């Protein structure tokens, strides 16, 4: 039970980590890597922004490695929480919102429509300034009713 709580807590904390990283790192010192994500899309399937996948995956991989010493310990479940958040991020951000893969083209789900609208509001700014909606799973309620 305690390991499930470690996993769940890590998953939820990752939304805060994502928000802070997106606002202050991606739209700050690492804008060079994130900038192409805010530009019109071309034929290339990869973006410089994809480097953040590696940056976020590295701690998860390390925690898996150190979390299976003799038995599974709390480090493994922290790594699992990070990995599952990354999987959700990929499915929501890259598949559902940006349609980098054409798996889910249409939805009537109000929550998913709200996520799309909030992310669209984030992308109306092509530069790194004046951003809004930096999170991924939790978005302001106003986007569910527009």
Secondary structure by P-SEA (a helix, b strand, c coil): caaaaaaaaaaaaaaaaaaaaaaccccccccccccccccccccccccccaaaaaaaaaaaaaaaaaaacccccaaaaaaaaaaaaaaaaaaccccccccccccccccccaaaaaaaaaaaaaaccccccccccccccccccccccc
